[in-house]
Amino acid sequence: MMRPVAVILLTVLLCSVFQLGFKVQLVPPLDADSWPTFHDNYAHTGCSTSAAPFTNNTIWSYKTGGAVKCSPSVADGVVYISSSDARIYALNSATGKLLWEYNTTGWPPYDDGGYTSCPTFSDGIVFLGSGNTLYALNATTGAYLWKYTDWSWMVTAPAVSNGLVYVTVYNVVNALNETTGHIMWWVNALDWIEGSPAVANGILYVASSLPDSTLWAFNASNGTIIWNYYLGYEVCSSPAVANGAVYMCSADTVYALNATTGELLWKYETSGSFIYSSPAVANSMIYVGISNEIYAFNAMTGAHAWSFKTGNSVYSSPAVANGLVYVGSEDSRIYALNATTGAQVWSYKTGGEVTSSPAVAGGMLYVGSWDDKLYAFGPIPQSTIITFQIVFAVSIVVIVIAFIVLVWKKTEKKNPDSNATEPKAT
């Protein structure tokens, strides 16, 4: 009697095991989205619709010749990253393989040899500020197209809109022809500009630092002033534009201003904590690094939602995707936080400070470190999942068979004559 029951039980268990093993969701192919400039777009919202990694599974890393301090840019399956070795690198986004690199030489010397901006991709061209020069390179080959040289550093990420490239030179905003590099117009913002310019709805937003400390709104076509707002303290951040508002940080205050008029909507004072980070905007929330913490605010009211403390200062600007907030810290870690609660989902320790702002594209997370590396995080590959499923399924089958054999033997010991043939009556 035991033998048919065992066979039936084994068949049911095998079907269940293989159904369990192969119902696990496989990793989809990489999405076709991109992250073409600092904070994803020229409004600098720092929010992507891409899938994003829920684990710190490292797909690849690439070592450059210097610290990777800036945000990567991603477009058409290529990651562009600048390094303090004064070079720009183009890497295959899926594998990290070097496609090309370009040496800008850098000027003046800064840290390990050059001070470069975050790369910006537009219309098949990569724009990069290095020292006192803006370079335009063919995005596919790295071939030199043109350059624009001025008297001071060009270290903020260029913005591109309607055929114009906006680049800052100390306290001046230049609008250059995207194809030729010729100056179309320029405007003086009175003092040093540390953040990258943002463009949205025909308005160019630029913030100058001390002693001017002002957020400026210019007509993006001709540079005429639309409005300005005094921020009152040093400014290291870049503006973000969303929901009809422009979100901006001085060193000690987070502001929300009407994007059209410059009218104050709300502000949050940090009580002395310093802000180096730029705000990200997603799902009616804004996220920004303040001192050694990540803060989340209601974008409409400025109400504080949550905060998360890291182990050191946060220069990195958060990136938001798939319900997670990604950000780096000078404690050498990259953090992934739940966007709603601020709870830590995962972290990863690199070999150096992380001031680079993360980029999310094609289901992958890219971020640099002062250990000279660019890191790529992503889902576990399909081959690994399938291998695990097969091993798991086979292991369960072996355990089930061993269990059935053990029960079978015990049953037969208790009933040694159960299978004996009864003698026929005579």
C-alpha positions as CSV (number, residue, x, y, z in Angstrom):
1,M,0.0,0.0,0.0
2,M,2.9,2.4,0.8
3,R,4.4,2.2,-2.7
4,P,1.6,3.9,-4.7
5,V,1.1,6.5,-2.0
6,A,4.8,7.4,-2.1
7,V,4.8,7.6,-5.8
8,I,1.8,10.0,-5.8
9,L,3.3,12.1,-3.0
10,L,6.6,12.3,-4.8
11,T,4.9,13.4,-8.0
12,V,2.9,16.1,-6.3
13,L,6.0,17.4,-4.5
14,L,8.1,17.5,-7.6
15,C,5.5,19.5,-9.5
16,S,5.2,21.9,-6.6
17,V,8.9,22.3,-6.3
18,F,9.5,23.0,-10.0
19,Q,6.5,25.3,-10.0
20,L,7.9,27.2,-7.1
21,G,11.4,27.3,-8.5
22,F,10.4,28.7,-11.9
23,K,7.7,31.1,-10.9
24,V,10.4,33.4,-9.4
25,Q,10.3,36.6,-11.5
26,L,13.3,36.8,-13.8
27,V,15.2,40.0,-14.3
28,P,13.8,41.9,-17.3
29,P,16.2,43.3,-20.0
30,L,17.6,46.8,-19.4
31,D,15.1,49.6,-19.9
32,A,15.8,52.1,-22.7
33,D,15.7,55.2,-20.4
34,S,18.6,57.6,-19.7
35,W,20.0,60.1,-17.3
36,P,21.6,62.6,-19.6
37,T,22.9,65.2,-17.1
38,F,23.3,66.1,-13.5
39,H,20.1,65.2,-11.6
40,D,18.6,63.5,-14.7
41,N,17.1,66.4,-16.6
42,Y,17.6,70.1,-17.2
43,A,15.0,70.9,-14.5
44,H,17.2,68.9,-12.1
45,T,14.4,67.0,-10.5
46,G,16.6,64.0,-9.8
47,C,13.7,61.5,-10.4
48,S,13.7,58.6,-12.8
49,T,10.9,56.4,-14.0
50,S,13.4,53.6,-14.5
51,A,13.4,50.4,-12.5
52,A,16.0,50.5,-9.8
53,P,18.0,48.0,-7.7
54,F,16.5,46.7,-4.4
55,T,19.9,45.2,-3.4
56,N,23.5,46.3,-3.4
57,N,24.4,43.7,-6.0
58,T,27.4,45.1,-7.8
59,I,27.3,44.4,-11.5
60,W,30.7,46.0,-12.3
61,S,33.1,48.8,-11.3
62,Y,35.6,50.7,-13.4
63,K,38.7,52.3,-12.0
64,T,39.7,55.7,-13.5
65,G,42.9,57.7,-12.9
66,G,41.5,59.9,-10.2
67,A,38.6,60.5,-7.8
68,V,35.2,60.3,-9.3
69,K,33.4,63.2,-7.6
70,C,30.7,64.1,-10.1
71,S,27.4,62.6,-11.3
72,P,27.5,60.1,-14.2
73,S,25.4,60.7,-17.2
74,V,23.7,57.8,-19.2
75,A,22.4,57.8,-22.7
76,D,22.0,55.2,-25.5
77,G,23.6,52.4,-23.5
78,V,26.7,54.4,-22.5
79,V,27.7,55.9,-19.2
80,Y,29.8,59.1,-19.3
81,I,31.9,60.0,-16.3
82,S,34.5,62.6,-15.5
83,S,37.4,62.1,-13.1
84,S,39.8,64.3,-11.3
85,D,42.5,62.9,-13.7
86,A,41.0,65.5,-16.1
87,R,39.6,62.8,-18.4
88,I,36.1,61.8,-19.5
89,Y,35.3,58.1,-19.9
90,A,32.6,56.5,-22.0
91,L,31.7,53.0,-20.7
92,N,29.2,50.3,-21.8
93,S,26.4,50.8,-19.3
94,A,25.7,47.0,-19.0
95,T,29.3,45.7,-18.7
96,G,31.5,48.7,-17.8
97,K,33.8,48.1,-20.8
98,L,35.7,51.2,-21.9
99,L,34.5,52.5,-25.2
100,W,36.6,55.6,-25.4
101,E,38.3,58.3,-23.2
102,Y,39.3,61.8,-23.8
103,N,42.1,63.8,-22.0
104,T,41.1,67.4,-21.4
105,T,44.5,68.2,-19.8
106,G,42.7,70.3,-17.2
107,W,43.4,73.8,-15.9
108,P,44.3,75.0,-13.4
109,P,45.6,72.0,-11.5
110,Y,43.1,70.9,-8.8
111,D,43.5,67.9,-6.5
112,D,44.8,65.1,-8.7
113,G,45.3,67.0,-11.9
114,G,42.0,68.6,-13.1
115,Y,38.7,70.0,-12.0
116,T,35.9,68.8,-14.2
117,S,32.1,69.1,-14.3
118,C,29.5,66.4,-14.6
119,P,29.1,65.5,-18.3
120,T,25.9,66.4,-20.2
121,F,24.6,64.5,-23.2
122,S,22.4,66.1,-25.9
123,D,21.8,65.4,-29.5
124,G,24.7,63.0,-29.9
125,I,27.1,65.4,-28.2
126,V,28.8,65.2,-24.8
127,F,29.5,68.5,-23.1
128,L,32.1,68.7,-20.3
129,G,33.6,71.6,-18.4
130,S,37.3,71.1,-17.5
131,G,39.3,73.9,-15.9
132,N,38.6,77.0,-17.9
133,T,37.3,75.2,-21.0
134,L,34.0,73.7,-22.2
135,Y,34.5,70.7,-24.5
136,A,32.0,69.3,-27.0
137,L,32.7,65.7,-28.0
138,N,31.1,63.2,-30.3
139,A,29.2,61.0,-27.9
140,T,29.8,57.8,-30.0
141,T,33.5,58.1,-30.7
142,G,34.8,60.8,-28.3
143,A,36.1,62.8,-31.3
144,Y,36.7,66.5,-30.6
145,L,34.0,68.8,-32.1
146,W,34.7,72.2,-30.5
147,K,35.7,74.0,-27.3
148,Y,35.0,77.3,-25.6
149,T,37.7,78.8,-23.4
150,D,37.2,81.6,-20.9
151,W,39.1,83.2,-18.0
152,S,37.9,81.0,-15.1
153,W,36.6,77.6,-14.1
154,M,33.7,75.9,-15.8
155,V,32.9,73.3,-13.2
156,T,29.1,73.2,-13.1
157,A,27.2,70.8,-15.3
158,P,26.1,72.4,-18.6
159,A,22.4,72.6,-19.4
160,V,21.0,72.4,-22.9
161,S,17.7,73.7,-24.3
162,N,16.5,74.7,-27.8
163,G,19.9,74.6,-29.3
164,L,21.7,76.6,-26.6
165,V,24.3,75.3,-24.1
166,Y,24.3,77.2,-20.8
167,V,27.6,77.2,-18.9
168,T,28.7,79.2,-16.0
169,V,32.1,80.9,-15.7
170,Y,32.6,82.1,-12.2
171,N,29.9,84.7,-11.9
172,V,28.8,84.8,-15.6
173,V,26.2,82.7,-17.4
174,N,27.0,82.1,-21.1
175,A,24.6,80.8,-23.7
176,L,26.5,79.1,-26.5
177,N,25.3,77.7,-29.8
178,E,25.1,73.9,-29.4
179,T,26.6,73.1,-32.8
180,T,29.4,75.7,-33.0
181,G,30.2,76.9,-29.5
182,H,29.7,80.6,-30.4
183,I,28.4,82.9,-27.7
184,M,24.8,83.9,-28.3
185,W,24.4,86.0,-25.1
186,W,25.8,86.3,-21.7
187,V,24.7,87.8,-18.4
188,N,26.4,88.7,-15.1
189,A,25.0,87.0,-12.0
190,L,27.1,89.3,-9.7
191,D,29.0,86.5,-7.8
192,W,30.4,83.0,-7.9
193,I,28.0,80.4,-9.2
194,E,28.6,77.0,-7.5
195,G,25.5,75.1,-8.6
196,S,24.5,74.0,-12.1
197,P,21.9,76.0,-14.1
198,A,18.4,74.6,-14.5
199,V,16.0,75.2,-17.5
200,A,12.3,74.7,-17.5
201,N,9.4,76.3,-19.4
202,G,11.6,78.9,-21.1
203,I,13.2,80.1,-17.9
204,L,16.9,79.6,-16.9
205,Y,17.4,79.5,-13.1
206,V,20.9,80.2,-11.7
207,A,22.0,80.8,-8.1
208,S,25.0,83.0,-7.1
209,S,26.8,82.6,-3.8
210,L,28.2,85.1,-1.3
211,P,28.0,88.0,-1.0
212,D,25.2,88.2,-3.6
213,S,23.4,85.0,-2.5
214,T,20.6,85.3,-5.0
215,L,18.5,83.0,-7.1
216,W,18.1,84.5,-10.6
217,A,15.4,83.7,-13.2
218,F,16.4,84.7,-16.8
219,N,14.6,84.4,-20.1
220,A,16.3,81.3,-21.6
221,S,16.2,82.7,-25.1
222,N,17.9,86.1,-24.5
223,G,19.1,86.4,-20.9
224,T,16.8,89.2,-19.7
225,I,16.0,89.1,-16.0
226,I,12.5,87.9,-15.1
227,W,12.9,87.9,-11.3
228,N,15.4,87.4,-8.5
229,Y,15.2,86.3,-4.8
230,Y,17.7,86.9,-2.1
231,L,18.7,83.7,-0.3
232,G,20.7,85.3,2.4
233,Y,23.7,83.0,2.8
234,E,26.2,80.9,0.9
235,V,24.8,78.8,-1.9
236,C,26.3,75.5,-3.0
237,S,23.2,73.8,-4.5
238,S,21.5,73.7,-7.8
239,P,17.8,74.6,-8.3
240,A,15.2,72.0,-9.1
241,V,12.0,72.9,-10.9
242,A,8.7,70.9,-10.6
243,N,5.0,71.4,-9.6
244,G,5.1,75.1,-10.7
245,A,7.8,75.7,-8.1
246,V,11.6,76.1,-8.0
247,Y,13.2,74.4,-5.0
248,M,16.5,75.9,-3.9
249,C,18.8,75.6,-0.9
250,S,21.1,78.2,0.7
251,A,23.6,76.8,3.2
252,D,21.1,76.8,6.0
253,T,17.6,77.0,4.4
254,V,15.4,75.1,2.0
255,Y,13.2,77.3,-0.2
256,A,10.2,76.8,-2.4
257,L,9.5,79.7,-4.7
258,N,6.8,80.2,-7.4
259,A,8.7,79.3,-10.6
260,T,7.0,82.1,-12.6
261,T,7.1,85.0,-10.1
262,G,9.7,84.1,-7.5
263,E,7.2,84.5,-4.7
264,L,8.1,82.6,-1.5
265,L,5.8,79.6,-1.0
266,W,7.6,78.1,2.1
267,K,11.0,77.7,3.6
268,Y,12.6,75.4,6.1
269,E,15.5,76.6,8.3
270,T,18.1,74.0,9.4
271,S,19.2,75.6,12.6
272,G,22.8,75.8,11.6
273,S,23.2,72.5,9.7
274,F,25.0,73.1,6.4
275,I,23.5,72.2,3.0
276,Y,25.9,71.2,0.2
277,S,23.4,68.9,-1.6
278,S,20.8,69.8,-4.2
279,P,17.1,68.8,-3.8
280,A,15.4,66.0,-5.7
281,V,11.6,66.2,-6.4
282,A,9.4,63.1,-6.7
283,N,5.8,62.2,-5.9
284,S,5.0,65.5,-4.1
285,M,8.1,65.1,-1.9
286,I,11.5,66.7,-2.0
287,Y,14.7,65.0,-0.7
288,V,18.0,66.8,0.1
289,G,21.2,66.2,2.1
290,I,21.5,68.4,5.2
291,S,24.8,68.1,7.1
292,N,25.1,64.3,7.7
293,E,21.5,63.5,7.1
294,I,18.9,63.0,4.3
295,Y,15.7,65.0,4.8
296,A,12.3,64.5,3.2
297,F,9.8,67.3,3.0
298,N,6.3,67.7,1.6
299,A,6.9,69.6,-1.6
300,M,3.6,71.6,-1.2
301,T,3.9,72.6,2.4
302,G,7.5,72.1,3.5
303,A,6.4,69.9,6.3
304,H,9.2,67.6,7.5
305,A,8.4,64.0,6.8
306,W,11.5,62.1,7.9
307,S,15.2,62.2,8.1
308,F,18.0,59.5,8.0
309,K,21.4,60.0,9.6
310,T,24.6,58.8,7.7
311,G,28.1,58.6,9.1
312,N,29.4,61.9,7.7
313,S,28.6,64.9,5.6
314,V,26.3,64.5,2.6
315,Y,27.6,66.4,-0.5
316,S,25.8,64.0,-2.8
317,S,22.5,65.0,-4.3
318,P,19.8,62.3,-3.9
319,A,18.3,60.3,-6.9
320,V,14.8,58.9,-6.6
321,A,13.5,55.9,-8.5
322,N,11.1,53.0,-8.0
323,G,10.2,54.1,-4.5
324,L,13.8,54.4,-3.3
325,V,16.1,57.3,-2.5
326,Y,19.8,56.8,-3.4
327,V,22.5,59.0,-2.0
328,G,26.2,59.0,-1.1
329,S,28.0,60.1,2.0
330,E,31.5,61.1,3.0
331,D,31.4,58.0,5.3
332,S,32.2,56.1,2.0
333,R,28.8,54.5,1.7
334,I,26.0,54.6,-0.8
335,Y,22.6,54.3,0.7
336,A,19.2,53.2,-0.6
337,L,16.3,54.4,1.5
338,N,12.6,53.8,1.4
339,A,11.2,57.0,-0.1
340,T,8.1,57.0,2.0
341,T,9.5,56.1,5.4
342,G,13.3,56.8,5.2
343,A,14.0,53.3,6.4
344,Q,17.4,51.9,5.1
345,V,16.9,49.3,2.4
346,W,20.6,48.7,1.8
347,S,24.0,50.3,1.8
348,Y,27.4,49.6,0.2
349,K,30.8,50.7,1.5
350,T,33.2,51.9,-1.2
351,G,36.9,52.6,-0.7
352,G,36.6,56.4,-0.5
353,E,34.2,59.3,0.2
354,V,31.1,59.4,-2.0
355,T,30.3,63.0,-3.1
356,S,29.2,61.8,-6.5
357,S,25.4,62.1,-7.1
358,P,23.9,58.8,-8.2
359,A,22.3,58.3,-11.6
360,V,19.6,55.7,-12.3
361,A,18.9,54.4,-15.8
362,G,18.0,51.1,-17.4
363,G,17.3,49.5,-14.1
364,M,20.9,50.2,-12.9
365,L,22.3,52.6,-10.4
366,Y,25.6,54.4,-11.2
367,V,27.7,56.3,-8.6
368,G,31.3,57.4,-8.3
369,S,33.7,57.4,-5.3
370,W,36.9,59.0,-4.2
371,D,38.5,55.5,-4.5
372,D,38.8,56.4,-8.2
373,K,36.0,54.0,-9.2
374,L,32.6,54.2,-10.8
375,Y,30.2,51.6,-9.4
376,A,27.2,50.0,-11.2
377,F,24.5,48.3,-9.1
378,G,21.7,46.2,-10.6
379,P,19.5,43.2,-10.4
380,I,20.9,39.7,-10.1
381,P,21.5,38.3,-13.7
382,Q,19.0,35.8,-15.1
383,S,21.6,33.1,-15.4
384,T,22.3,33.4,-11.7
385,I,18.6,33.2,-10.7
386,I,18.0,30.2,-13.0
387,T,21.1,28.4,-11.6
388,F,19.9,29.1,-8.1
389,Q,16.4,27.8,-8.9
390,I,17.7,24.6,-10.4
391,V,20.0,23.9,-7.4
392,F,17.2,24.8,-5.0
393,A,14.7,22.5,-6.9
394,V,17.2,19.6,-7.1
395,S,18.1,19.9,-3.4
396,I,14.4,19.8,-2.4
397,V,13.8,16.8,-4.6
398,V,16.7,14.9,-3.0
399,I,15.5,15.8,0.5
400,V,11.9,14.6,-0.4
401,I,13.2,11.3,-1.9
402,A,15.4,10.7,1.2
403,F,12.4,11.4,3.5
404,I,10.1,9.0,1.6
405,V,12.7,6.3,1.6
406,L,13.2,6.7,5.3
407,V,9.5,6.5,6.0
408,W,9.1,3.6,3.7
409,K,11.9,1.6,5.5
410,K,10.4,2.4,8.9
411,T,7.0,1.2,7.7
412,E,8.4,-2.0,6.4
413,K,10.2,-2.7,9.6
414,K,7.0,-2.3,11.6
415,N,5.1,-4.6,9.1
416,P,7.7,-7.2,8.0
417,D,5.0,-9.6,6.6
418,S,2.8,-7.0,5.0
419,N,4.0,-7.9,1.5
420,A,4.0,-11.7,2.2
421,T,1.7,-13.9,0.1
422,E,-1.0,-15.6,2.1
423,P,-1.0,-19.4,1.6
424,K,-3.9,-20.7,-0.4
425,A,-6.5,-22.8,1.4
426,T,-6.5,-26.5,0.5
